[in-house]
Amino acid sequence: MTDTASVTITGTLQTSGGTPLANQPITFVDDKGDTIPAATTDANGNYSVKATVVAPAPNEKFTASFAGVAGSYAAATASATANVIAGTSLTINIVVS
């Protein structure tokens, strides 16, 4: 049986000027191939998702992606690395131009 752990990923999607982007989809991947649900930003550009991933996993890289809005905002990604154990939390903030 494979050990698993819950991981909570939070963050903010905003422009380089600090304007939050509301109601935008954010997708996630990690370097272990775990399935991580997508999230949608709230009115303040914040998002949060909880995933169950294979653990323990030292230095696992998680990437959050914003696909962009045609004619308004470019696509952007940001990453963070965490040592995955039970109850791991990390923050990934995405800034778009």
Backbone atoms as SQL, in Angstrom:
CREATE TABLE atoms (id INTEGER PRIMARY KEY, chain TEXT, resi INTEGER, resn TEXT, atom TEXT, x REAL, y REAL, z REAL);
INSERT INTO atoms VALUES
  (1, 'A', 1, 'MET', 'N', 0.838, -1.180, 0.000),
  (2, 'A', 1, 'MET', 'CA', 0.000, 0.000, 0.000),
  (3, 'A', 1, 'MET', 'C', 0.886, 1.247, 0.000),
  (4, 'A', 2, 'THR', 'N', 0.500, 2.251, -0.757),
  (5, 'A', 2, 'THR', 'CA', 1.251, 3.491, -0.870),
  (6, 'A', 2, 'THR', 'C', 0.800, 4.474, 0.202),
  (7, 'A', 3, 'ASP', 'N', 1.749, 5.113, 0.867),
  (8, 'A', 3, 'ASP', 'CA', 1.426, 6.147, 1.842),
  (9, 'A', 3, 'ASP', 'C', 1.015, 7.423, 1.116),
  (10, 'A', 4, 'THR', 'N', 0.024, 8.110, 1.668),
  (11, 'A', 4, 'THR', 'CA', -0.417, 9.373, 1.087),
  (12, 'A', 4, 'THR', 'C', -0.445, 10.452, 2.165),
  (13, 'A', 5, 'ALA', 'N', -0.513, 11.699, 1.718),
  (14, 'A', 5, 'ALA', 'CA', -0.614, 12.838, 2.630),
  (15, 'A', 5, 'ALA', 'C', -1.466, 13.907, 1.976),
  (16, 'A', 6, 'SER', 'N', -2.145, 14.686, 2.790),
  (17, 'A', 6, 'SER', 'CA', -2.915, 15.805, 2.246),
  (18, 'A', 6, 'SER', 'C', -1.994, 17.016, 2.124),
  (19, 'A', 7, 'VAL', 'N', -2.177, 17.731, 1.029),
  (20, 'A', 7, 'VAL', 'CA', -1.416, 18.948, 0.761),
  (21, 'A', 7, 'VAL', 'C', -2.415, 20.050, 0.466),
  (22, 'A', 8, 'THR', 'N', -2.284, 21.178, 1.142),
  (23, 'A', 8, 'THR', 'CA', -3.123, 22.336, 0.861),
  (24, 'A', 8, 'THR', 'C', -2.265, 23.375, 0.161),
  (25, 'A', 9, 'ILE', 'N', -2.721, 23.800, -1.021),
  (26, 'A', 9, 'ILE', 'CA', -2.017, 24.817, -1.791),
  (27, 'A', 9, 'ILE', 'C', -2.897, 26.062, -1.807),
  (28, 'A', 10, 'THR', 'N', -2.346, 27.181, -1.355),
  (29, 'A', 10, 'THR', 'CA', -3.057, 28.445, -1.386),
  (30, 'A', 10, 'THR', 'C', -2.233, 29.452, -2.156),
  (31, 'A', 11, 'GLY', 'N', -2.876, 30.509, -2.592),
  (32, 'A', 11, 'GLY', 'CA', -2.156, 31.556, -3.289),
  (33, 'A', 11, 'GLY', 'C', -3.075, 32.635, -3.787),
  (34, 'A', 12, 'THR', 'N', -2.473, 33.576, -4.492),
  (35, 'A', 12, 'THR', 'CA', -3.196, 34.713, -5.053),
  (36, 'A', 12, 'THR', 'C', -2.797, 34.878, -6.511),
  (37, 'A', 13, 'LEU', 'N', -3.770, 35.208, -7.334),
  (38, 'A', 13, 'LEU', 'CA', -3.537, 35.561, -8.740),
  (39, 'A', 13, 'LEU', 'C', -3.751, 37.064, -8.851),
  (40, 'A', 14, 'GLN', 'N', -2.696, 37.769, -9.262),
  (41, 'A', 14, 'GLN', 'CA', -2.826, 39.214, -9.400),
  (42, 'A', 14, 'GLN', 'C', -1.929, 39.735, -10.507),
  (43, 'A', 15, 'THR', 'N', -2.209, 40.970, -10.926),
  (44, 'A', 15, 'THR', 'CA', -1.379, 41.612, -11.935),
  (45, 'A', 15, 'THR', 'C', -0.097, 42.115, -11.282),
  (46, 'A', 16, 'SER', 'N', 0.869, 42.496, -12.091),
  (47, 'A', 16, 'SER', 'CA', 2.121, 43.036, -11.569),
  (48, 'A', 16, 'SER', 'C', 1.881, 44.336, -10.807),
  (49, 'A', 17, 'GLY', 'N', 0.749, 44.993, -11.044),
  (50, 'A', 17, 'GLY', 'CA', 0.381, 46.200, -10.314),
  (51, 'A', 17, 'GLY', 'C', -0.387, 45.923, -9.037),
  (52, 'A', 18, 'GLY', 'N', -0.659, 44.639, -8.747),
  (53, 'A', 18, 'GLY', 'CA', -1.333, 44.275, -7.511),
  (54, 'A', 18, 'GLY', 'C', -2.844, 44.122, -7.601),
  (55, 'A', 19, 'THR', 'N', -3.407, 44.206, -8.808),
  (56, 'A', 19, 'THR', 'CA', -4.856, 44.040, -8.968),
  (57, 'A', 19, 'THR', 'C', -5.207, 42.550, -8.951),
  (58, 'A', 20, 'PRO', 'N', -6.079, 42.127, -8.025),
  (59, 'A', 20, 'PRO', 'CA', -6.466, 40.706, -7.990),
  (60, 'A', 20, 'PRO', 'C', -7.344, 40.349, -9.183),
  (61, 'A', 21, 'LEU', 'N', -7.217, 39.118, -9.658),
  (62, 'A', 21, 'LEU', 'CA', -8.035, 38.631, -10.771),
  (63, 'A', 21, 'LEU', 'C', -9.034, 37.623, -10.228),
  (64, 'A', 22, 'ALA', 'N', -10.312, 37.993, -10.283),
  (65, 'A', 22, 'ALA', 'CA', -11.382, 37.161, -9.728),
  (66, 'A', 22, 'ALA', 'C', -11.922, 36.171, -10.752),
  (67, 'A', 23, 'ASN', 'N', -12.468, 35.083, -10.238),
  (68, 'A', 23, 'ASN', 'CA', -13.175, 34.072, -11.036),
  (69, 'A', 23, 'ASN', 'C', -12.337, 33.488, -12.170),
  (70, 'A', 24, 'GLN', 'N', -11.061, 33.243, -11.893),
  (71, 'A', 24, 'GLN', 'CA', -10.160, 32.682, -12.897),
  (72, 'A', 24, 'GLN', 'C', -9.737, 31.275, -12.493),
  (73, 'A', 25, 'PRO', 'N', -9.715, 30.339, -13.443),
  (74, 'A', 25, 'PRO', 'CA', -9.302, 28.971, -13.126),
  (75, 'A', 25, 'PRO', 'C', -7.788, 28.852, -12.963),
  (76, 'A', 26, 'ILE', 'N', -7.388, 28.068, -11.968),
  (77, 'A', 26, 'ILE', 'CA', -5.982, 27.776, -11.707),
  (78, 'A', 26, 'ILE', 'C', -5.821, 26.256, -11.737),
  (79, 'A', 27, 'THR', 'N', -4.846, 25.774, -12.488),
  (80, 'A', 27, 'THR', 'CA', -4.585, 24.336, -12.545),
  (81, 'A', 27, 'THR', 'C', -3.244, 24.046, -11.879),
  (82, 'A', 28, 'PHE', 'N', -3.059, 22.802, -11.468),
  (83, 'A', 28, 'PHE', 'CA', -1.878, 22.413, -10.708),
  (84, 'A', 28, 'PHE', 'C', -1.291, 21.115, -11.233),
  (85, 'A', 29, 'VAL', 'N', 0.026, 21.001, -11.139),
  (86, 'A', 29, 'VAL', 'CA', 0.736, 19.749, -11.385),
  (87, 'A', 29, 'VAL', 'C', 1.844, 19.646, -10.357),
  (88, 'A', 30, 'ASP', 'N', 2.306, 18.431, -10.134),
  (89, 'A', 30, 'ASP', 'CA', 3.499, 18.235, -9.326),
  (90, 'A', 30, 'ASP', 'C', 4.444, 17.314, -10.085),
  (91, 'A', 31, 'ASP', 'N', 5.665, 17.246, -9.616),
  (92, 'A', 31, 'ASP', 'CA', 6.650, 16.457, -10.356),
  (93, 'A', 31, 'ASP', 'C', 6.570, 14.963, -10.089),
  (94, 'A', 32, 'LYS', 'N', 5.586, 14.529, -9.308),
  (95, 'A', 32, 'LYS', 'CA', 5.379, 13.100, -9.041),
  (96, 'A', 32, 'LYS', 'C', 4.205, 12.529, -9.825),
  (97, 'A', 33, 'GLY', 'N', 3.475, 13.395, -10.544),
  (98, 'A', 33, 'GLY', 'CA', 2.351, 12.926, -11.354),
  (99, 'A', 33, 'GLY', 'C', 1.056, 12.723, -10.592),
  (100, 'A', 34, 'ASP', 'N', 0.960, 13.288, -9.386),
  (101, 'A', 34, 'ASP', 'CA', -0.281, 13.176, -8.621),
  (102, 'A', 34, 'ASP', 'C', -1.396, 13.980, -9.282),
  (103, 'A', 35, 'THR', 'N', -2.638, 13.562, -9.060),
  (104, 'A', 35, 'THR', 'CA', -3.793, 14.298, -9.560),
  (105, 'A', 35, 'THR', 'C', -4.161, 15.359, -8.536),
  (106, 'A', 36, 'ILE', 'N', -4.160, 16.605, -8.963),
  (107, 'A', 36, 'ILE', 'CA', -4.496, 17.721, -8.082),
  (108, 'A', 36, 'ILE', 'C', -5.681, 18.457, -8.701),
  (109, 'A', 37, 'PRO', 'N', -6.755, 18.646, -7.928),
  (110, 'A', 37, 'PRO', 'CA', -7.928, 19.336, -8.492),
  (111, 'A', 37, 'PRO', 'C', -7.614, 20.788, -8.850),
  (112, 'A', 38, 'ALA', 'N', -8.382, 21.342, -9.771),
  (113, 'A', 38, 'ALA', 'CA', -8.253, 22.753, -10.146),
  (114, 'A', 38, 'ALA', 'C', -8.950, 23.611, -9.093),
  (115, 'A', 39, 'ALA', 'N', -8.670, 24.902, -9.126),
  (116, 'A', 39, 'ALA', 'CA', -9.298, 25.857, -8.217),
  (117, 'A', 39, 'ALA', 'C', -9.751, 27.067, -9.037),
  (118, 'A', 40, 'THR', 'N', -10.600, 27.883, -8.435),
  (119, 'A', 40, 'THR', 'CA', -11.047, 29.137, -9.045),
  (120, 'A', 40, 'THR', 'C', -10.786, 30.256, -8.045),
  (121, 'A', 41, 'THR', 'N', -10.259, 31.372, -8.543),
  (122, 'A', 41, 'THR', 'CA', -9.977, 32.490, -7.648),
  (123, 'A', 41, 'THR', 'C', -11.280, 33.123, -7.160),
  (124, 'A', 42, 'ASP', 'N', -11.216, 33.661, -5.928),
  (125, 'A', 42, 'ASP', 'CA', -12.375, 34.362, -5.374),
  (126, 'A', 42, 'ASP', 'C', -12.313, 35.837, -5.778),
  (127, 'A', 43, 'ALA', 'N', -13.169, 36.662, -5.192),
  (128, 'A', 43, 'ALA', 'CA', -13.240, 38.082, -5.545),
  (129, 'A', 43, 'ALA', 'C', -11.940, 38.824, -5.266),
  (130, 'A', 44, 'ASN', 'N', -11.106, 38.290, -4.357),
  (131, 'A', 44, 'ASN', 'CA', -9.831, 38.920, -4.014),
  (132, 'A', 44, 'ASN', 'C', -8.642, 38.271, -4.712),
  (133, 'A', 45, 'GLY', 'N', -8.922, 37.390, -5.688),
  (134, 'A', 45, 'GLY', 'CA', -7.862, 36.714, -6.421),
  (135, 'A', 45, 'GLY', 'C', -7.222, 35.554, -5.678),
  (136, 'A', 46, 'ASN', 'N', -7.783, 35.173, -4.529),
  (137, 'A', 46, 'ASN', 'CA', -7.241, 34.079, -3.726),
  (138, 'A', 46, 'ASN', 'C', -7.771, 32.729, -4.190),
  (139, 'A', 47, 'TYR', 'N', -6.966, 31.699, -4.016),
  (140, 'A', 47, 'TYR', 'CA', -7.416, 30.341, -4.306),
  (141, 'A', 47, 'TYR', 'C', -6.865, 29.382, -3.268),
  (142, 'A', 48, 'SER', 'N', -7.520, 28.243, -3.149),
  (143, 'A', 48, 'SER', 'CA', -7.080, 27.206, -2.230),
  (144, 'A', 48, 'SER', 'C', -7.554, 25.871, -2.759),
  (145, 'A', 49, 'VAL', 'N', -6.699, 24.868, -2.663),
  (146, 'A', 49, 'VAL', 'CA', -7.057, 23.521, -3.094),
  (147, 'A', 49, 'VAL', 'C', -6.388, 22.529, -2.154),
  (148, 'A', 50, 'LYS', 'N', -7.089, 21.443, -1.893),
  (149, 'A', 50, 'LYS', 'CA', -6.535, 20.377, -1.067),
  (150, 'A', 50, 'LYS', 'C', -6.419, 19.136, -1.936),
  (151, 'A', 51, 'ALA', 'N', -5.252, 18.506, -1.901),
  (152, 'A', 51, 'ALA', 'CA', -5.008, 17.313, -2.711),
  (153, 'A', 51, 'ALA', 'C', -4.415, 16.217, -1.847),
  (154, 'A', 52, 'THR', 'N', -4.615, 14.998, -2.271),
  (155, 'A', 52, 'THR', 'CA', -3.972, 13.852, -1.635),
  (156, 'A', 52, 'THR', 'C', -2.891, 13.363, -2.580),
  (157, 'A', 53, 'VAL', 'N', -1.658, 13.327, -2.083),
  (158, 'A', 53, 'VAL', 'CA', -0.515, 12.962, -2.911),
  (159, 'A', 53, 'VAL', 'C', 0.280, 11.845, -2.247),
  (160, 'A', 54, 'VAL', 'N', 1.131, 11.210, -3.044),
  (161, 'A', 54, 'VAL', 'CA', 2.000, 10.160, -2.520),
  (162, 'A', 54, 'VAL', 'C', 3.012, 10.804, -1.568),
  (163, 'A', 55, 'ALA', 'N', 3.220, 10.171, -0.418),
  (164, 'A', 55, 'ALA', 'CA', 4.146, 10.713, 0.588),
  (165, 'A', 55, 'ALA', 'C', 4.874, 9.572, 1.267),
  (166, 'A', 56, 'PRO', 'N', 5.952, 9.788, 1.935),
  (167, 'A', 56, 'PRO', 'CA', 6.650, 11.074, 1.996),
  (168, 'A', 56, 'PRO', 'C', 7.388, 11.359, 0.697),
  (169, 'A', 57, 'ALA', 'N', 7.532, 12.623, 0.394),
  (170, 'A', 57, 'ALA', 'CA', 8.206, 13.035, -0.837),
  (171, 'A', 57, 'ALA', 'C', 9.040, 14.279, -0.543),
  (172, 'A', 58, 'PRO', 'N', 10.337, 14.117, -0.338),
  (173, 'A', 58, 'PRO', 'CA', 11.177, 15.290, -0.091),
  (174, 'A', 58, 'PRO', 'C', 11.346, 16.124, -1.349),
  (175, 'A', 59, 'ASN', 'N', 11.309, 17.416, -1.167),
  (176, 'A', 59, 'ASN', 'CA', 11.557, 18.368, -2.263),
  (177, 'A', 59, 'ASN', 'C', 10.649, 18.154, -3.466),
  (178, 'A', 60, 'GLU', 'N', 9.366, 17.949, -3.219),
  (179, 'A', 60, 'GLU', 'CA', 8.413, 17.795, -4.318),
  (180, 'A', 60, 'GLU', 'C', 8.030, 19.178, -4.834),
  (181, 'A', 61, 'LYS', 'N', 8.077, 19.337, -6.162),
  (182, 'A', 61, 'LYS', 'CA', 7.785, 20.625, -6.796),
  (183, 'A', 61, 'LYS', 'C', 6.328, 20.653, -7.254),
  (184, 'A', 62, 'PHE', 'N', 5.625, 21.717, -6.856),
  (185, 'A', 62, 'PHE', 'CA', 4.238, 21.951, -7.259),
  (186, 'A', 62, 'PHE', 'C', 4.196, 23.209, -8.113),
  (187, 'A', 63, 'THR', 'N', 3.426, 23.164, -9.201),
  (188, 'A', 63, 'THR', 'CA', 3.311, 24.307, -10.101),
  (189, 'A', 63, 'THR', 'C', 1.845, 24.673, -10.269),
  (190, 'A', 64, 'ALA', 'N', 1.542, 25.961, -10.112),
  (191, 'A', 64, 'ALA', 'CA', 0.204, 26.503, -10.339),
  (192, 'A', 64, 'ALA', 'C', 0.237, 27.269, -11.650),
  (193, 'A', 65, 'SER', 'N', -0.811, 27.099, -12.472),
  (194, 'A', 65, 'SER', 'CA', -0.836, 27.731, -13.788),
  (195, 'A', 65, 'SER', 'C', -2.137, 28.479, -14.037),
  (196, 'A', 66, 'PHE', 'N', -1.983, 29.635, -14.658),
  (197, 'A', 66, 'PHE', 'CA', -3.099, 30.464, -15.108),
  (198, 'A', 66, 'PHE', 'C', -3.001, 30.522, -16.622),
  (199, 'A', 67, 'ALA', 'N', -4.070, 30.166, -17.319),
  (200, 'A', 67, 'ALA', 'CA', -4.036, 30.064, -18.780),
  (201, 'A', 67, 'ALA', 'C', -4.060, 31.408, -19.489),
  (202, 'A', 68, 'GLY', 'N', -4.374, 32.478, -18.765),
  (203, 'A', 68, 'GLY', 'CA', -4.436, 33.799, -19.370),
  (204, 'A', 68, 'GLY', 'C', -5.828, 34.126, -19.866),
  (205, 'A', 69, 'VAL', 'N', -6.004, 35.378, -20.259),
  (206, 'A', 69, 'VAL', 'CA', -7.270, 35.857, -20.819),
  (207, 'A', 69, 'VAL', 'C', -6.914, 36.568, -22.114),
  (208, 'A', 70, 'ALA', 'N', -7.397, 36.052, -23.238),
  (209, 'A', 70, 'ALA', 'CA', -7.056, 36.607, -24.547),
  (210, 'A', 70, 'ALA', 'C', -7.324, 38.109, -24.588),
  (211, 'A', 71, 'GLY', 'N', -6.316, 38.867, -25.009),
  (212, 'A', 71, 'GLY', 'CA', -6.440, 40.305, -25.137),
  (213, 'A', 71, 'GLY', 'C', -6.317, 41.073, -23.835),
  (214, 'A', 72, 'SER', 'N', -6.197, 40.378, -22.714),
  (215, 'A', 72, 'SER', 'CA', -6.123, 41.068, -21.421),
  (216, 'A', 72, 'SER', 'C', -4.892, 40.688, -20.599),
  (217, 'A', 73, 'TYR', 'N', -4.719, 39.388, -20.368),
  (218, 'A', 73, 'TYR', 'CA', -3.647, 38.926, -19.490),
  (219, 'A', 73, 'TYR', 'C', -2.936, 37.726, -20.096),
  (220, 'A', 74, 'ALA', 'N', -1.615, 37.717, -19.983),
  (221, 'A', 74, 'ALA', 'CA', -0.817, 36.607, -20.490),
  (222, 'A', 74, 'ALA', 'C', -0.899, 35.418, -19.533),
  (223, 'A', 75, 'ALA', 'N', -0.652, 34.249, -20.067),
  (224, 'A', 75, 'ALA', 'CA', -0.574, 33.047, -19.231),
  (225, 'A', 75, 'ALA', 'C', 0.620, 33.183, -18.287),
  (226, 'A', 76, 'ALA', 'N', 0.515, 32.539, -17.123),
  (227, 'A', 76, 'ALA', 'CA', 1.605, 32.613, -16.153),
  (228, 'A', 76, 'ALA', 'C', 1.608, 31.373, -15.274),
  (229, 'A', 77, 'THR', 'N', 2.784, 31.027, -14.778),
  (230, 'A', 77, 'THR', 'CA', 2.924, 29.921, -13.841),
  (231, 'A', 77, 'THR', 'C', 3.836, 30.355, -12.696),
  (232, 'A', 78, 'ALA', 'N', 3.712, 29.647, -11.605),
  (233, 'A', 78, 'ALA', 'CA', 4.606, 29.838, -10.464),
  (234, 'A', 78, 'ALA', 'C', 4.745, 28.491, -9.771),
  (235, 'A', 79, 'SER', 'N', 5.872, 28.286, -9.106),
  (236, 'A', 79, 'SER', 'CA', 6.136, 26.999, -8.467),
  (237, 'A', 79, 'SER', 'C', 6.640, 27.182, -7.043),
  (238, 'A', 80, 'ALA', 'N', 6.478, 26.115, -6.275),
  (239, 'A', 80, 'ALA', 'CA', 7.040, 26.048, -4.921),
  (240, 'A', 80, 'ALA', 'C', 7.399, 24.601, -4.640),
  (241, 'A', 81, 'THR', 'N', 8.368, 24.412, -3.779),
  (242, 'A', 81, 'THR', 'CA', 8.818, 23.073, -3.408),
  (243, 'A', 81, 'THR', 'C', 8.525, 22.844, -1.937),
  (244, 'A', 82, 'ALA', 'N', 8.071, 21.629, -1.615),
  (245, 'A', 82, 'ALA', 'CA', 7.758, 21.292, -0.226),
  (246, 'A', 82, 'ALA', 'C', 8.192, 19.868, 0.079),
  (247, 'A', 83, 'ASN', 'N', 8.492, 19.628, 1.322),
  (248, 'A', 83, 'ASN', 'CA', 8.712, 18.271, 1.811),
  (249, 'A', 83, 'ASN', 'C', 7.347, 17.742, 2.229),
  (250, 'A', 84, 'VAL', 'N', 6.813, 16.814, 1.483),
  (251, 'A', 84, 'VAL', 'CA', 5.446, 16.348, 1.701),
  (252, 'A', 84, 'VAL', 'C', 5.389, 15.332, 2.833),
  (253, 'A', 85, 'ILE', 'N', 4.674, 15.731, 3.866),
  (254, 'A', 85, 'ILE', 'CA', 4.327, 14.863, 4.983),
  (255, 'A', 85, 'ILE', 'C', 2.866, 15.160, 5.302),
  (256, 'A', 86, 'ALA', 'N', 2.281, 14.488, 6.259),
  (257, 'A', 86, 'ALA', 'CA', 0.873, 14.714, 6.598),
  (258, 'A', 86, 'ALA', 'C', 0.629, 16.183, 6.928),
  (259, 'A', 87, 'GLY', 'N', -0.372, 16.773, 6.281),
  (260, 'A', 87, 'GLY', 'CA', -0.776, 18.139, 6.570),
  (261, 'A', 87, 'GLY', 'C', 0.095, 19.226, 5.983),
  (262, 'A', 88, 'THR', 'N', 0.832, 18.938, 4.941),
  (263, 'A', 88, 'THR', 'CA', 1.694, 19.939, 4.309),
  (264, 'A', 88, 'THR', 'C', 0.861, 21.064, 3.706),
  (265, 'A', 89, 'SER', 'N', 1.321, 22.297, 3.898),
  (266, 'A', 89, 'SER', 'CA', 0.701, 23.475, 3.278),
  (267, 'A', 89, 'SER', 'C', 1.783, 24.279, 2.581),
  (268, 'A', 90, 'LEU', 'N', 1.441, 24.864, 1.440),
  (269, 'A', 90, 'LEU', 'CA', 2.372, 25.746, 0.765),
  (270, 'A', 90, 'LEU', 'C', 1.612, 26.834, 0.034),
  (271, 'A', 91, 'THR', 'N', 2.294, 27.925, -0.246),
  (272, 'A', 91, 'THR', 'CA', 1.701, 29.060, -0.927),
  (273, 'A', 91, 'THR', 'C', 2.405, 29.258, -2.258),
  (274, 'A', 92, 'ILE', 'N', 1.603, 29.432, -3.309),
  (275, 'A', 92, 'ILE', 'CA', 2.130, 29.723, -4.635),
  (276, 'A', 92, 'ILE', 'C', 1.362, 30.934, -5.167),
  (277, 'A', 93, 'ASN', 'N', 2.015, 32.082, -5.241),
  (278, 'A', 93, 'ASN', 'CA', 1.390, 33.291, -5.770),
  (279, 'A', 93, 'ASN', 'C', 1.764, 33.468, -7.237),
  (280, 'A', 94, 'ILE', 'N', 0.767, 33.794, -8.058),
  (281, 'A', 94, 'ILE', 'CA', 0.977, 33.972, -9.490),
  (282, 'A', 94, 'ILE', 'C', 0.793, 35.443, -9.827),
  (283, 'A', 95, 'VAL', 'N', 1.775, 36.012, -10.528),
  (284, 'A', 95, 'VAL', 'CA', 1.700, 37.405, -10.970),
  (285, 'A', 95, 'VAL', 'C', 1.701, 37.417, -12.491),
  (286, 'A', 96, 'VAL', 'N', 0.726, 38.130, -13.077),
  (287, 'A', 96, 'VAL', 'CA', 0.603, 38.190, -14.539),
  (288, 'A', 96, 'VAL', 'C', 0.851, 39.614, -15.019),
  (289, 'A', 97, 'SER', 'N', 1.187, 39.709, -16.303),
  (290, 'A', 97, 'SER', 'CA', 1.402, 41.040, -16.891),
  (291, 'A', 97, 'SER', 'C', 0.281, 41.360, -17.847);
